[in-house]
Amino acid sequence: MSSVKSGRRTLIVVAAAACLAALVWMFRGGTVDEGLVGGANVIGGVAGAVALIVALVAFWPGKGTAAVALPEKQLRDAEAYLSAETLRHWRQLAKDRRITTPSPATVRWSWAGADVAVPPVQLGAADLLTEGVVTRLRQDLYESMPVPGPRIVLLGGPGAGKTTAMMLLLIDVLGNRPVGSEEPVPVWLTLGSWDPETSLLDWAATVLTRDYPGLAATAFGGPGVVAALIRVGRVALFLDGLDEMPDTVRGRALAAIDRDSIGMRVVLTSRSEEFREASELHRLWDAAVVDVLPVRIEHACEFLLDQQTGRRREAWAKVADHLLAHRDGVAAQAFDSPLTLSLARDTYTHTVAEPTELIDAEAHPTPEALRRHLLTRLMALAYPDPVEHAHALKWLTWIAERLEGQRDLSWWIIPIWLAGSQRRLHVQVGLVISALSAVTTALGIGLLAQLNSVNPFSASIETVVISLISVTVASLIGFVGGYVNTWDSAGPSTFTLRWIEPSQRTSVIRLSMILGVPFGVLLGSVTNSFVGVLAFLLTAGAVLFAELLTVWITPLSTAEAISPLWSYRSTRQRVVLTASISGLAGGLLFTFLVQFLIEDLGRWRALVALLVASVIVGLFMTDGRPRDLTVMEFFRAVRGDRVRFMTLLETALERQVLRQAGAIYQFRHAELQDLLTDIDLDAGIKPGAR
């Protein structure tokens, strides 16, 4: 939910509280007399002022999101930011995933067969290379395609290195792109979260705005700059994982890519069979379709021995000798993929286990069995403590099952999984907010009883009824707030605390005066000057808060590419601050009006009213998936099933079980995700490997 929406909703809540308190004041006499008529006139004036405030806030000219033509300088600045930040981000991810440190395995490619590819000559390039190594894809293919908007498709089996090849290509293109170049900036998009019913370019703009918050900075022209960059062809789409899309939409997705990306550079990865099936439904025209080939035994041995020393090198040398001597053996068949090679090196480095275990044909009779051994060893090394291992295995398996073959793991979808459905999530969050509101009200009533020296057990029937009604009303308000606000909980938001720029302060002061002065003068004229000043300050404060929210969610032009944890914390910060300030504003207004109605309210009773009203308004104003996730984790804990999902996911990321791509997580190896969906938790992966 946008900050402008939050600010306007705050004003509406405050206005509603003012109207409710004013109605109570109007009817407190109990009889229809001149005082009641006079009160009605006052309320009419106040209601008019409130209506004016709400109307002005709702329709005040603001920062529209309509598409506008951006100056060339802003486009170039945004393009330079995107290029530099994409290169920094993916270089770091390649390093974290140990793709470039040490050097990657030598993987070759060749032109695909006639069932999915056309001859190079039909692309207008008879001299185009038809084979090479993936580390030279930029020189040999990406920059050599003669057709406008060339397209490249990288095909291969599971673990063949398609994604790694595209990542190395992206880094190579960006690393060799001169400053101010006219060449488009390659951007990474994972296709698993795309619905082809949405335009490819619209979806790409949404994802890039989410993953690169700096692109929405005012210095670049605001959120519309991403769509503008795509529209004028200043980005190249690197689309990962056509095979990760559901079978029923893969063909339509390929058709949409072909239609929407005309004139653009496109690089696409997919498993071979899935691409062939999709191509039978829809073609991707003008595409160089290449196969990522199995790793040659010689290259596999070079990779395993690279930078090994001492006794460990001797052990790996035995493995290499075995592979060279038994080229058709189980180990040689398994080690023809970058996945198996990287797993072997990662899980048999800095351990007491001997790499020669990998060439034991009795222990690993098939290539699949050897890969399963390496994946289970990866989990065992990542979680050596038995208790932590069991906990991680249980919940990572739970996550893998709910992904249902999809690769993109968005933390903000987990609350819906926990609840079972979107509607059940609304109800459960509403019940929690309702209970908290009721408990807060009951505690407030108890404190008031103590301050009034009233024994709750000897209270009058009227007092008990009023107390029950108060608790019920608070409970209903809480449920409505929790239920309705859950509909607005849709993904992460950017949020950075900072002050308003000097150039914006004039407009904020002007709006504060226009809204605050009439309201303050009106209330001051029917009460006293103190009330008028307080009303002005509350109104001006609400306006300032709404504008500050706009500033806080508008990212800086220096913002780094987003991460899942950053997106979670940023959204949580927005939720907490919005609810806190809204609650305080609503509580102050409610207490002020009650103080005005009850002349002998007293300091301590006023404080209780302030606390209760602030908590209830704050609870009503909470929204966001961090709140939903906390609520659902609470329900799990009540059932004796404690889990903190963000801690779980970040630990898995740190230990190389997961990886990140923008604001989403993915299992580092798709094969590990598939393994977890089939695992027997009682007899599967065991901890304690060394």
N, C-alpha and C positions, 0 to 999 in steps of 0.2 A: 504494500500500500504506500502511495507517495506521501511525502511530508506535507504537501499542500492539503491532501485529503485529511491527514491526521490533524493539522492545524484547524481546518474548517470544522471537523467533527468535535474538536475541543470546544470551539466557540458555541457550537450547537448545544453541547451538553451543558455548558455554563449558562447559556440562555434559557434552556429548559429548566434548570434548577432555579434560576431567578424567577421565572414565571410561576413555578410550583410554589415557591415560598411566598410570592406575592399574593397568590390566590388564598393561601392559608391565612395571611395577614388580613385580607379583605373580609373573609368570613368569620374571623375570630370573635366578632361581637355576638353572633348567633341570631340576631334579629334584623329585619329589614327596616333600617332607619336612614336618616340623612348621612350618618357616618358610613353606612354600607354603600350608599349611592356615591358619596365622595370617594370612597375607596375604589369603587368600580371605575370612576373617572380616572383616578391615578393609575390603576392597572391598565386602563385603555391606553393611556399615554406611554406607560412603560412597555406594553406589548408592541405599540407602534415603533418605539425606539429599538426594541429587540428585533422586530421584523426588518427594520431598516439595516441594522447591523448585519443580520444574516444575509440579506439580499446583497449588500455591498460586498461582503466577503465572498459570497458565492459567485458573483459576476464581475468582481474587480479584475481589470485587465492584468494578466499575468504572463508568465513565460509559456506561450503556447508550444505545442509539439508539432504543429503543421509543418509540412516539408517546405523549406525555403532554399533559395539558391545561396550557397555559401561562397564567400570570397575565396579566390584561388589560394591566397596565402594561408588561410585557415585549413584548407584541404591539404596543402603541402605540409603544414606543421603537424596535422593529425596523422598523415601518412608517415612522416619521419618518426613520430612517437610510436606508431604501431610497429614499424619496422624494427626500431631499436629494442622495444620492449618484448616483441616476439622472439627476437634473437637471444636476448638475455634470458628469457624465461625457458626456452627450449634447450639452450646450452646447459643451463643448470639442471633441467630434468634429465637430459641425456647423461650428465655426470652422475646424478643421483641414482639413475637406473643402471649405472656401470656399463653403459653402451660405448662410451668414448674413453673410459679409464679402466683397464688398459684398452688398447686399440681394439676395434670390433673385428669379428671373424670376417674373413674374405668370402663374400657371397656374390655369386654371379647371376646374371639374368640373360634371357634369350627371348627372341620374338615368339609369341604364342602361336599355337596351331591355328589352322584355317577354320576350326569350328567356332572360334571367338575373335579372331584377328584378321584384318585385311593385310595384304602385302604392303611393304613400305612405299612402293612405287605409286600406289593408289592414294597415298597421303601427299604426293607431290615431291617425294624425296627418294629417288632411286639409290642414292649413295648413303642413306641413313644406316647407321650401325644396327645390326640385328642381334648383337650380344655384347656383353661387357661386364664390369663389376659395378655393384650398386653404389660404391663410393664415388663413381664417375658418372652417375646418372645426369647430373647437371650439364656437364660438357657433352656427353655422348648422345643425349636424348632431349632433355628439357629445353636446352637452348638451341637445338638443331632442328626442331620440328618447324617446317616451313609454313604450315597453314596458320591462319589467324586463330588465336585462341586455342592453341594445341592442347590435347588431352592425353594423359598417360594413365593406364590402368596397370596396377601391380597385382599379379595373381600369385597364389601359392597355397600350400596346405597349412594345417595347423602348426604354428611354431616355425614357419619357414623364414620369417624375418621381414614380412611385408611392411609392418608398422615401423620397424627399425629402419628399413630402407627409406621409407618416406620421411621419417624424422631426420635422417642424415641428409637427405635431399633438401629439406626445408632449411636446415642449418647452413648447408653449403650455399644455397641460393642467397640467403640473407647475408651470410658472411662475405660474399663476393659482390654484393649489390652496392654500387657507389652511392654516396650521399647525393640526394637530389635526382636520382635515377628515375627515368620514366617507366622502368620495369615494375609490374605490379608486385605488391607485398604478399608473399604466401602466408596464409592463415590456416590454422589447424581446427578442424571441426569433426567431432565424432558423430557418426550417422545414427547411432543407436537411439538417440533421443528425438530424432526428427520424424514428424508425421508428414508424409508427402501431400496431404491435403493442404498444408501450409506451403506457400511459395518458398522455394529453396533460398532465395535471396532475402526474403523477409526473416526467415528463421536464422540465417547466417548473421544478419544485422542484430537480431535479438541476442544471440549467443555471444557475439563479439562485444556488444555493449555490456553484457554481464561479466565476461571474462577479462575485459580490458576497461575498467571503470574510468580511466583517464580520458578515454575517447569522448565521454559525455561532458568533459570539462567545458566551462564557458569560453575559455581561451580558444577552443577548437570549434566553437559554434553550437555546443550542446549535443544532446543525444542524436539529432538528425545527421550528424557528420558521418556516422557509420554507413547509413543507407546511401549517403551521397558518394562515399568512396567506392562502394560496391557498384552503384549505378554508373559511374564514369569509368569503371574497369580498372581501378587502382589496387585491387586485391586479386590474388589467385587463390582458388579454393583447394585446399588439401583435405580431402574427405576420407576419413578412416573408417573402414568396417561396413561395407555394403552388406556383407554376410551376417552382420550382427542385427540386421533389421528383421522383423517377422517375415516369414515366407510369403504371406498374403499381400505384402506391400512392396516387396523388393522390386518387382517388375515396374510398378508405377513409380517407384523412387528413381529407377534408372531413366525412365521417360522424363520425369521432372528435371533431373540433372541435365539431360540432353537439351531440354527445352529452355530452362531458365538460365543456363550458363553459356548461351551462344556468345561468342566473341571473348570469352574469358579463358584464362589458363585453369585447367583442372587436373588434379592428380587424385586418383581413386584407388583404394585397396579393397581386396575381397578375396575370399577363398575361391578356388577355381570353379568348383562345381556350382556354387551358389551364383556366381557371375554368369556361367553358361546358361543356367536355367532362367535367370532374369533376362539375358540377351535374347532368348527365344521369344520373349514377350515384347520387349522393346530394345531398340538398338541405341548404343552410344556412338554417334557418328564422329568421324575424323579423330579416332582414338588410336594411339599406339598401345596395343595390349601386349604386355610382356609377362613372362613367367619368372618368378624368383626361384632359382634352381637350388637343389640340394647342395650342401657344402661338400667339397671334395675332401677325401680323406687326408691328403697332404695339408690342406688348409686347416682342417680340424686339428691336426697334430700341432701345427704352428701356433694355433690359438691356445691350445692347452699348455704348451711349453713357454708361451710368451711371459717373460719376466719372472719365471720360476727359478728358485735358487736352492742350493744345498740338497738335503735329503728329499725335500719335496719335489725338486726337479727330477731326481732319480726315479721317484715313484711315478711321476707323470710320464717319464720317458718309457717306462715299462708299458704303460697304457698305450702310448703312441706306437711302440713297436708292435703290440698286439693288434692294433687297428690296421697297421700297414700289412701285417702278415695274414690277417683274416678279414679281407675286404668285404666278404659276404656274411660275416658273423653278425650276431645280435648287436654287439656294441657298435660296430661300424655302421649298421643300419640306423641305430638310434642317434649316433653322433653326426648325422648328415644334416641336422637342423640347428640353427642358432639357439633355439630354445634349450635343447638338451645340452649343448656346449656351455651356455651361460649358467644353467643350473648346476652342471658338474663342477665348473670352476668356483661358483659361489658357495656350494655346499661342501666342497672338499678342500677349501683353503682355510688355514688357521684352525684346523681341527686335528684331533688325534687319529681320526679314521683314515685309512689308507685308500687312495684313489684306485688301487688295484681291485677293490671290491667291485668296481664297475664292469670289469671284464669277466666276472664270474657267471658263466652261462647257466649254471644250475640255479643260482639265486635269482637270476633275471633271464628267464628262458625266451622272452620276446622283447622287441623294442618298446612295446607298450608297457610291459612290466618294469623295464629299466626307467622309463620316464615317470611312471607312478612312484617308483622308489625315490627318485630325485625330488619329486613334488612333496612326498610325505616327509622326506628329510628336510626340505626347506621349512615346512611348518614346525618340525621338531626343533630345529635350530633357532627359529624365530621365537619360540615359546618354550624354553627349557624347563621352566618351573611347571610341575604337573598340574597344580591348581589353575594357574594362569592359562596353561595350554588347553585344559578342558573347557574353561570359560570362553576363550577365543575361538576354539574349534566349534563349540556349540552355536555361537552367535554368527560367526562368519558363514557357517553352513546354513543357518536360518536366512541370512541375507542372500546367499547364492541361490537358494531355492526360490525366494520371492522375486529375484531378478528374472526368473523364467527364461534364461538364455540371453537376455539383454545384458550389455556390458556396462552401461552407464549407471553409476550408483550415486544418486542425488540424496544428500542427507535430509533434505526437506520432504522427501517422500516417505521416510521411515515412520513418522507418526501415523500415517494412513495405514501402513502395513500393520503396525501394532494394534490399531483399533479394529482393523478388519475391513473398513470401508470409510469413505469420506463422511457419510452421514453419521455413522457411529462415532467418528472422531468429534463431530460437532456436538453430539449429545454428551459424550464423556467430558469434553472440555467445559461445556456448559454446566454440567453437574458439579465439577470441581470449583469453578468460579462462583456458582450458586452457593455451595457449602461454605466457601471462604467468606462470602458476603454475609451469609446468615450468622456465622460464628462471630464475625466482627461486630455485627449489630447487637447480638446477644451479649457480648462482652461489654459493649458500650452501655447497654441498658443496665447491666449489673453494676458498672461503675457509677452511673447516675443514681442508682438506688442507694449505693453506699454513701455518695455525697449528700443525698437527701435524707440519710439515716432511715431508710425504708427497709423493713424486713420483707424480702421477696415472698416468704411463705405466708405473710399476713397482709399482702397487698390486696387492694380492692379488685373486684371482678373487672371493673372498667380499666384499671391499670394493666391487668393481665391481658385483657383483650387487645388493648392498644399495643402492648409489647409484642404479642403474637402477630398482630397485623404488620408491625414494623419489620419483624424478622422475615415474615413471608414476602413482603414487598421487596426487601433487600435481596432475598433469595431469588425472586423472579427477575429482578433487574440484573443480578449476576448471571443467571442462566441465559437470559436474552443476549447480554453482552458477550458471554463466552461462545454461545451458539452462532450468533451473527458474525462476530469478528473472525471466526475460523474460516469463513468463506473468503476473507481477504488474505489469508495466510498462504501466499503462493510464491515460494522461493525466496532467495536471498535479496538483500538490499545493501547498497553502499552507505556508509555513514562515517563521517569524520568530523569531530568536534573542532570548531574554529569560530572566530568572530566574523561579523558581517563586514564586507569590504566597504571602505569609505564611500565609494561611488553608489552603494546601495542604501546607505543610511538615510539619505534624504527621502526616498520613497517610503521607507519604513516609518519615519517620523510623520510624514504626511498622512499615511493611512491611519496611524495611531490617533492623530488629531481628529481626523474626519469621523472615526468611529467612537473614540473615547470621550471627546468633549461634549457632544450632544447627550450621550448617556449620563455622563457625570452631572451636567447642568440640570437635566430633568430630575434625577434623583435628589440632587442637592436642593432644588427648588421646593420639593414636597417634604423634605426632611430637614437636613442641615448641611452646612458646608463640608463637615468631616465626611459624611456619607457620600457626598458628591465627589470629593477628591478620591476616596477609596474606590468608588465605582469607575472613575476615570483610570486609575492605576491598574485595576483588574482588567479592564478592556484593553488598555494599551499593552499590558503584559501578555495577554492572549495573542494579540496581533504580532508582537515581537517574537513570541514562541513559534507561531506559524511561519514567520519569515526565517527564523533560525533553523527550523527543520528543513526548509527549502535549501538553505546554504549547506547544512550538514550532510544532506544526501547528494549534493552536487559535488562530484569528485574533483580533485585537483588534477591539473595537467601532468603532474609528476607521479601520479598513482601507479603502482606496479600492477602487473597482472594478478588477478585474483586467485586465491587458493580456497579449498573447501573450508578450512578452519577460519580463515579471515572472513569469509562470507558469513559463517555462522556467528562469529563474535560481533561482526558489524551489525547484523540483523538483531542480535540480542541486545546490543547497546542501544539501538534505536527504540526497541520495544520498552526497555526499562526506563529510558529517559522520557519517552512520550507518556507512558503511564504515570510516572512520578510527577511530572510537571502538570499534566492534566488533572491528576488527583489532587494535587495541592491547590490548583486554581479553583477546581470545583468545591473542595472542602472549605477554602477561604470564603467563597461567595455564599455557600450554604450557611456557614457559621455567622457571617455578617448579617444575613437576612434573619436568621433565628435570633441573633442578639437584638436586632431591631424590633422583632415581634415580641420578645420576652424581655422586658426591661431589667428584671432582676435575675438574669441567667447566671451571672457570676463567672469568675475567671476560670475555675476548674471545670465547670460544666461546659463552658465554651470550648475549652481545650478538648474535652471528650468528644463533643460534636464535631470539632475540626478533624480529629483523628479518624473517627468513624466515617465521616463523609469523604475524607481524602482517600481512605482505603477502598471504599466502595466505588467511587468514581475511577480511581486508578485501576481497579480490577476490571471494571466495565470497559476501560480503554485499552486493555492489553490485547495484543494480537501477535501474529508472527509464528513461524514454525518452531523457533526455539522454545516458546511457551508450550506449544503443542507437544513437542518432544519431551519436555520436562514433565508434563502432565501424564503422558503415557508411560514414561519411565517410573513415575510414582505408582501408577496402577500395577505395573509389573512387580515393583518392590513390595507392594501390599500382598501380592500373591506369592512372595518368597522367591522372586526371580529377578534379582537385582542386576542391572546393566546400565552403564553410561556409554551411550553409543558414540559420542564424539571422541571420548577417550579411547574406546575400542578401535575406531577407525584411524585415528592419528597414530596410535601405537602400531597398527598394521602397516600404515604408510611408512613409518620410520624404520620398520623391520623388513621392508621390501616385499611384503605380502600384497599390499595394494600399491597403486600408483595414482597420480592425479593428472587430470587434464582440465585446466581451468578450474571451475567451481565444483567439478564432480570428481568422484573417486572411480577407479576401476580396479579389478583384480589385475595384478601385474602380469599374470599369465592366465589367458583364457582357459587353458587346460586345467589349472588349479581350480578355477570356478566350476568347471564341469565335474572335476573329481569330487569337490565338496558336495555337489548335489546328489552324488551316488554313494556317499561314504556311510559306513556303518559306524556310528559314534561309539559303540561299545567295543568294536574290534578294529577300528581304523587306525588313524595316525596316532602314534605314541610319542610322548615327549622324551627328552633325555638324550638325543643323539649328540655325539661329540666328534 
